[in-house]
C-alpha cells in the first residue's frame, strides 16, 4: 500500500512529467483514498498473528492496479536507449475504471477489515514462555545458515558480550533455526549455561524476563520464588564459563533492556546472546553484533518439507510429483505456509 502511494506521489510531483487535468484528478483521488489504509494496516502490530484472508485480497487488488499503472507508464516514457525529453506527457485516463474499481474494492473491505482487526484476540503477557519448550523434530532446509550460525557461536570470545540477530519475515523459520541451535549437542558442550525466553509481542516487564534468565542460569526453578533468584551469585557462577541466552520473538528493542544486568555486573564474562525478530533494526548497547537474514527455502527444500509433512517417511507417489512441485512453488519458500498447506492436504479425503 505504501509503495503504491509513493509511486503516485512521485508521478504527481515529478517536474519532468506533464499531467493533464484528468490524470491529476485520478492520481489525487487515489492518494486521498489510500492514505488512511496505512494506519489501518499498522494496527495489526498490536494484535495476535492471524491468517487474515483480507490481507491477501488487499494485496491482490493493490498489485493488480500497480501492474497496470507501471505498464502504462512504461509505454509512455521513452526507453533508456532513446533521448529522454525535457518534459514527458503522462496520460492515465485509461486507468480511470481500474482506479474506481480499486477504490470501491477497498471500501467494501474497510468495515470488515476494521471489525476483524478490532476483534482479534490480544496477546496476554507470556507467563509460561520462560524456559525452553522445544522439540527434537528435524529441521528441513536452511542447513547452510544453521552451520554458519553454529560455527560463529562456537568461536568463543572471552571477556565479551556478543549479540547475534536472526531476522526475517513471519513464518520463515527463525524460531526453528534458534531451537535447532539451542539443543544441538555441540552447543551443549560449548556452553555450560544456557537460557531461553520467548518474549512475544506484549512481553512481561524486563525485570521478570531478567529474573527468568537468572533462574535458568543458576539452575533455580522459576517457581521457587524471588529470594532464591536474588541470592544467586551470577557473577561467581559464570566466572570462566560460557553462557548462551536466546531471546525469541523480540518485537521491540526495549526487551533487550532485560540484558542490562549482564552488561553492568558481569561484562567481563563470555556471554553470547541470540535474538530472533522480524525487526531488522534492533539497536543495542551490549557489545558486538552479528546479523543473519533468514532466507526463504529454495524449490528443492520446499518440496522436501512438503513431502515430509504430507507423506512422512514414505516416498511421494510418482503420480503426485507434478502436483507437489506446483504446490511447493506456490508457497514461495515460506516454511510456515508449506506446513499449513501440508496439514490441509494430509486431512483431505482425496
Residue, then its C-alpha position, 0 to 999 in steps of 0.5 A: x500500500x505504501x509503495x503504491x502511494x509513493x509511486x503516485x506521489x512521485x508521478x504527481x510531483x515529478x517536474x519532468x512529467x506533464x499531467x493533464x487535468x484528468x490524470x491529476x484528478x485520478x492520481x489525487x483521488x487515489x492518494x486521498x483514498x489510500x492514505x488512511x489504509x496505512x494506519x489501518x494496516x499498522x494496527x495489526x502490530x498490536x494484535x495476535x498473528x492471524x491468517x487474515x484472508x483480507x490481507x491477501x485480497x488487499x494485496x491482490x487488488x493493490x498489485x493488480x492496479x500497480x501492474x497496470x499503472x507501471x505498464x502504462x507508464x512504461x509505454x509512455x516514457x521513452x526507453x533508456x536507449x532513446x533521448x529522454x525529453x525535457x518534459x514527458x506527457x503522462x496520460x492515465x485516463x485509461x486507468x480511470x475504471x481500474x482506479x474506481x474499481x480499486x477504490x470501491x474494492x477497498x471500501x467494501x473491505x474497510x468495515x470488515x477489515x476494521x471489525x476483524x482487526x478490532x476483534x482479534x484476540x490480544x496477546x496476554x503477557x507470556x507467563x509460561x514462555x520462560x524456559x525452553x519448550x522445544x522439540x527434537x523434530x528435524x529441521x528441513x532446509x536452511x542447513x547452510x545458515x544453521x552451520x554458519x550460525x553454529x560455527x560463529x557461536x562456537x568461536x568463543x570470545x572471552x571477556x565479551x558480550x556478543x549479540x547475534x540477530x536472526x531476522x526475517x519475515x513471519x513464518x520463515x523459520x527463525x524460531x526453528x533455526x534458534x531451537x535447532x541451535x539451542x539443543x544441538x549437542x555441540x552447543x551443549x558442550x560449548x556452553x555450560x549455561x544456557x537460557x531461553x525466553x520467548x518474549x512475544x509481542x506484549x512481553x512481561x516487564x524486563x525485570x521478570x524476563x531478567x529474573x527468568x534468565x537468572x533462574x535458568x542460569x543458576x539452575x533455580x526453578x522459576x517457581x521457587x520464588x524471588x529470594x532464591x533468584x536474588x541470592x544467586x551469585x551470577x557473577x561467581x557462577x559464570x566466572x570462566x564459563x560460557x553462557x548462551x541466552x536466546x531471546x525469541x520473538x523480540x518485537x521491540x528493542x526495549x526487551x533487550x533492556x532485560x540484558x542490562x544486568x549482564x552488561x553492568x555486573x558481569x561484562x567481563x564474562x563470555x556471554x553470547x546472546x541470540x535474538x530472533x525478530x522480524x525487526x531488522x533494526x534492533x539497536x543495542x548497547x551490549x557489545x558486538x553484533x552479528x546479523x543473519x537474514x533468514x532466507x526463504x527455502x529454495x524449490x528443492x527444500x520446499x518440496x522436501x518439507x512438503x513431502x515430509x509433512x504430507x507423506x512422512x517417511x514414505x516416498x511421494x507417489x510418482x503420480x503426485x510429483x507434478x502436483x507437489x512441485x506446483x504446490x511447493x512453488x506456490x508457497x514461495x519458500x515460506x516454511x510456515x505456509x508449506x506446513x499449513x498447506x501440508x496439514x490441509x492436504x494430509x486431512x483431505x479425503x482425496 
